[in-house]
Amino acid sequence: MNYYSLNHQSPNVNFKEAAIRGQAPDKGLYFPEYLPQVDATLVQNIESLPEAEIVFRVIQPYVGGTLPDEVLFRIVSETVNFPFPLVPVTESIASLELFHGPTLAFKDVGARFMSRCLGYFLKDEKKKVTVLVATSGDTGGAVASGFYGVEGVEVIILYPKGRVSPVQEQQLTALGKNITALEVEGSFDDCQSMVKLAFMDELINAKHLLTSANSINVARWLPQQFYYFFAYKQWSDKTNPPVVTVPSGNFGNICAGLLAKATGLPLGPFIAACNANDIVPEFLQTAHWQPRKAVATLSNAMDVGDPSNFVRILQLFDRQLAQLKEHLSAESVSDAETLATIKDVFERTGYLLDPHGAVAFHALENYQVQHPHSKGFILETAHPVKFPDAVKQATGTDIAIPEVVSTLMQQPKKAVAMQPDFAAFKEYLLSR
Ligand SMILES: *Cc1c(COP(=O)(O)O)cnc(C)c1O
């Protein structure tokens, strides 16, 4: 299996190269040369197969021999060594809880897989490897946790000041060691564009072997397929495939689900649930792609004004909008609707959603008004404790703080202040 750049101006590379580079030299995203269909026996027997075996069989063709089977098996086993329960919330909506990993959000899966792959690929590298990552919330914590203490790898995380929750900020800034957090006086889009510019800069690249840990990296994107298989495994009515609703910001997570479906996992239609950053819902309606500055919302990990993974979704459907719309719809949900959903679901069922899961829940309920007999699940992408203010605002109650979180909150914060200015960032990188 090789990967080509969606900009078509760079040579094709194998999984190892794509994982190390992150982005193709022509700034395109890497995309698999072909879509390996999942083995029919995997789908038929899924209920009796162990998680590690399922995901090993799913990911093996994508890795294309760049990792020995026994190394790959160890990596996937460590990647999914926590639960992924599909919890019924109402008669027709279940919640796929993706927050049982070390940083309480779904990004642990991609980050754990990627950091272990890079650790293996770069174990004999002489130059210092620097992972650059821009985060709108949970990426940074997951990446920091995944790489913490990995020798020869330095991680530099850029995050928008005041736009991540206190728990998220602690997860970025408390670790230290080979993890450095830069607190940028700007938005997530500023952070992302500084990272993009660094990758294009000759001087920086001469000094650092740069790699990207954002969701554009194939080693983060592809393993996000795993928990769609786990959801299907737990879905009891196999003759009625579930409607899948994904809270979406940069569109990596939903793109992985659509890839799983395109390669043979029997899932129903997908709904991309967005907050006020409604570039994709607008695109599906008007066929115009109009990236904008991100606006701040309660579901801050989805505050993305130019969702970079969407080009991969287009590619999955041969750039045919009509074909895409058969599988994917999208909806924008306001902060007021998000809060009302948290409150309503909590009062009706006792189930506590985080703001991201609530955006998805609201979108799926709206879909079910149009499709009254449909059933589905949402991806609950983060633990509600990461967003205590929103939860309190919605329900009037304080959320119980798990011990891992209270310990974390007592650690000192270590962050470097940074202007949203590439020259300053460049100087910083060159000084290291
Ligand atoms: C990152 C994130 C999202 C958005 O995922 P994308 O892959 O960027 O679409 C949704 N919810 C939470 C909690 C996140 O951290």
The ligand as an ORCA input file, in Angstrom:
! r2SCAN-3c Opt
* xyz 0 1
  C     -11.212     16.974     18.129
  C     -12.532     16.805     18.715
  C     -13.679     16.754     17.909
  C     -13.620     16.965     16.420
  O     -12.983     15.885     15.753
  P     -12.476     16.095     14.247
  O     -11.809     14.811     13.904
  O     -11.532     17.263     14.264
  O     -13.677     16.373     13.429
  C     -14.905     16.513     18.519
  N     -15.013     16.359     19.847
  C     -13.945     16.406     20.656
  C     -14.142     16.262     22.129
  C     -12.666     16.617     20.120
  O     -11.623     16.667     20.921
*
